Amino acid sequence: MFENLTDRLSGSLRSITGQARLTEENIQGTLREVRMALLEADVALPVVKDFVEAVKQRAVGQDVSKSLNPGQMFVKIVNDELQAVMGQANETLNLSVQPPAVILMAGLQGAGKTTSVAKLARFLQEKEKKKVMVVSADVYRPAAIKQLETLATEVGALFFPSSIEQKPIDIANAAIAAAKLQFADVVIVDTAGRLAIDEAMMAEIKQLHAAITPAETLFVVDAMTGQDAANTAKAFNDALPLTGVVLTKADADSRGGAALSVRHITGKPIKFLGVGEKTTALDPFHPDRIASRILGMGDVLSLIEEAEQKLDKKKAEKLAQKIKKGKRFDLEDLRDQLQQMKDMGGISDMLDKLPGMGNIAQAAQSQIDNKMFTRMEAIINSMTPQERRNPDVLNGSRKKRITAGSGTDIQDLNRLLKQHKQMAKMMKKMKSKGGMANMMRGLGGMMPPGGKGGFPGM
């Protein structure tokens, strides 16, 4: 996310960081570059104008004269203004009402509303420890009701059945009544989408909103539509008292125009980012962290939170104890590591959150075959427990059986074994005195000149 914007802004800000003093003249060129970067990222024109003007006013004002390093101060000003445009701090859902708290989800067809309902249900159950019921009031698309039922089962949420013969208001009221009987804390109501905004749609959702008075009215919009996302959100906000926005498909949006435009145009905060297809792929929106990532400064806090939630601590502890006792790092351990890396979004996603690693993350994305980890897992799964614990027993006939069973070839298997040997060596260095330093030297040895090659498949 934001790759194009990060590249352009990093380049334009580099020219200003060596300045001894900031003046209107020496920041003019950089501001022009910043303006172009934002327009190319499909940020709405009024937002670009206000942003550039705000940066200019602060940069040539009193803030900079007190700074020892004006160049760094300019980067800080850009960072602060990016945060201001997106809303300063994360705004959580307001569920402090008499249960069940009702969340109404609105948006156009294809924006990912139904999937977002399931993601939000999972988020509220796992993070907020709420009992959640979901219901579909989309009476125009029978498949939407079935889809939500399937997703509700997957995330473990209560599902209230509905049919296309019913009226949306009746469905929602019946679901709320059922939620009270089952002591649910939250009811999430999925509504019908259209291909474009029309009067009938707006009238229907207005009536539904008036009938159930939700605690939260969230607008779900596709980040890929850029500034159009902000304009659509404004049209909905004019008809409905929105409380926030869920920006979906943010992982596929390299521009970031929607994230920078929505708040400014609607006055409503982005509360969540949809960052993938899985039901776990929903992140609270933190403007400060996003601004940091746009400027190539990484997002270590999100990486730590993700690690806390997704890494299996017992497995990590077990491996640490095993290495400490001098036992061998085997292929079962490697499989665990691959699974954990996949859960964290893969190498490129992890690198993207580390400071100064934005360009490397992009290079990794373009050079790493994302199916590689799946192939590696398939190869390991095709082995016997004995072969996984002791790869040295693998001879020609065993290799042939493994590759046939995993649908791979001998080159894939040999590459995996080579990679395993390198990781085993690193783990051995971790055990010895000066472990981390030795491991980093080992990693350096794996990287040929120019930095290419270290990770498998690069």
HELIX and SHEET records of a PDB file:
HELIX    1   1 GLU A    3  ARG A   14  1                                  12    
HELIX    2   2 GLU A   24  GLU A   40  1                                  17    
HELIX    3   3 LEU A   45  ALA A   59  1                                  15    
HELIX    4   4 GLN A   62  SER A   65  1                                   4    
HELIX    5   5 PRO A   70  MET A   86  1                                  17    
HELIX    6   6 LYS A  113  LYS A  127  1                                  15    
HELIX    7   7 PRO A  142  VAL A  155  1                                  14    
HELIX    8   8 PRO A  168  LEU A  181  1                                  14    
HELIX    9   9 GLU A  199  ILE A  212  1                                  14    
HELIX   10  10 ALA A  223  THR A  225  5                                   3    
HELIX   11  11 GLN A  227  ALA A  239  1                                  13    
HELIX   12  12 ALA A  250  ALA A  252  5                                   3    
HELIX   13  13 GLY A  257  THR A  266  1                                  10    
HELIX   14  14 PRO A  287  ILE A  294  1                                   8    
HELIX   15  15 VAL A  300  LYS A  310  1                                  11    
HELIX   16  16 LYS A  313  LYS A  324  1                                  12    
HELIX   17  17 LEU A  331  ASP A  343  1                                  13    
HELIX   18  18 GLY A  346  ASP A  352  1                                   7    
HELIX   19  19 GLY A  358  GLN A  367  1                                  10    
HELIX   20  20 MET A  372  ASN A  381  1                                  10    
HELIX   21  21 PRO A  385  ARG A  389  1                                   5    
HELIX   22  22 PRO A  391  VAL A  393  5                                   3    
HELIX   23  23 GLY A  396  SER A  406  1                                  11    
HELIX   24  24 ILE A  410  LYS A  431  1                                  22    
HELIX   25  25 GLY A  435  MET A  446  1                                  12    
SHEET    1   A 8 LEU A 158  PHE A 160  0                                        
SHEET    2   A 8 VAL A 132  SER A 136  1                                        
SHEET    3   A 8 VAL A 186  ASP A 190  1                                        
SHEET    4   A 8 ALA A 101  GLY A 107  1                                        
SHEET    5   A 8 GLU A 216  ASP A 222  1                                        
SHEET    6   A 8 GLY A 244  THR A 248  1                                        
SHEET    7   A 8 ILE A 270  GLY A 274  1                                        
SHEET    8   A 8 LEU A 282  PRO A 284 -1                                        
END                                                                             
